[in-house]
């Protein structure tokens, strides 16, 4: 099993406020090029995105994590759901701190995810899905596109 798949499965099964995500499927194959990132930070991003997807109001079995390569190398991770989705107005504000549509939400989850991804030289994007729901797309750069520094994890085919 690849290091990437193991880390994704750890994020998928992590305890979330007393609840456990027992198994959104992991779809796709490891990227052909290496992606470099801090495993604990990206795991936290995945935990938050999977939690949001499971709370989006769609069928639980519609939540999935899709992994693969990015167009310019690196990795592409997509957390998808078939919940109610987001209107253009909500989507425009969803990545802003303290903006939330949840009654008890702090509005910090998605902005924090965006900050972590951008600190890795990546991009986090929200995309409406045809037929309802949302894709949260995380693109992480390849090693050559990343500044040297913190310990990173290489995603390779095993």
N, C-alpha and C positions, 0 to 999 in steps of 0.2 A: 504494500500500500504506500502511496506517495505521501510525502510530508504535507503537501497541500491538502490532500483528501483527509488525512488524519486531523489537521487543524480545523478544517471545515466541519468535520463530524463532531469535534469537541465543542465548537461554537454552537452547532445545532442542538446538542444535548445539554448544554449548560443550563443551570437553574436560573430562572428569570422571575424574581420577586415571588418565589415559592412555587412557581409553575415550571414545568419542564417542556421544552419543545422536543417531542419524542421522535420526530422524524420527517421533516420536509426532505424530499429527495434531493440528492446532489446529482445534477445532470451535467453532461459535457465531459471533456477530457482536459488534462493539464495542458497549459500553454506550451508551445514548442520552445519559446524563448524564456529565459529566466525573468522572474519578477522578484524584486527585492523589497522587503518591508519588515517592520517590527511585528512579529507574530502576535504578541499580546495585544497590541493596539488594534490590529486588523481583526483579531478575534472579537474584541469589544465592539467594533463597528458591525461585524456580522451578527453578533448577539442582539444588538439594538435593532438592526434592520429586520432580522427574522422575527423579533418580538412585535415590531410594528406591523409586519405583514400578517402575523397570526391574529392581531387585533383589528384588522381592517374590515372585518365583517363578512368576508367570503368564506366558502367552504374550507375547512382546515386542510384538506388534501390538495387545495389549489396553491398552497405556498410551496415555493421551490427555490433552490439555490442553483444557479447555472454558472459553471466555470468554463473558462476558455482563454484563448489568446486574444490580445488586443491588436488592432490594425497595425500599430507602429511597434509591435513587440510588447513584452510585459504581460500582464494578466488582465482579464475582464471578468468581474464577478457581478452577477445579476440576481437580486432578490426579487421574486415576482409573486404577486397575489392576484386574486380575482375578487377583491373587496369592492367597495363603492368607488374607488379611485379618487382623484382630486380634480376639482374644477380648475380652470386656468388661473383664477384669482388665488385660490389656496396654493396651487403649485408655485406661483410667483413668490409667495411669502413663506412657504414651508421650511426653507433653509435659513430663515432669519431667526436669531435668538429670541426666545420668549414668545414666539408665535405658535399657538397650538389650537387645534380644533377639538381636542379631547377635554372633557370636563375637568379631569384632574391632571392634565398634562402640564409640564413645565415649559415646553417649547425649547428644550435644550438638546434632546436626543439627535435629531437630524442635523442641526448646526454643529454639534460636537463631532458627529460622523464626518461631515464635510471638512471640518478643520483637520481631523486626523488624516483623512485621505489626501488633502491638499498639502499637509506637512510632509507627506511621502512623495510629493511631486505628482500626485494623481488627480483625478477628477471624479466627483460624485454628481450624477445627473438623475432627475426624476422624469419618467416617461409614462404617459398614459398608454394602456394596452387596449388594442382593438377588442371589443367585446366586454370591456370593463376591467377594472383593476389597475395595478401600477407595477412598473419595473423600476427598481432603484439600481442604477448602473454605476459600478465602481471600476475605474480603470487605474491600474497601477503600472508605473513605468518599468521598462527593462533595466537591468543593471547599468548598461551604458548610458542611460538617460538619467540616472540617479546620482546625486552628489554622494561622495563617500562620507561615512560617518557612523551612525549607530549600527549595531549588529543587525544583519538582515537575514532573511531566510530565502534560499533559492528554491524556486518551483521547477522541478525537472520531472520528466517522464521516468517512471521506474518499471 
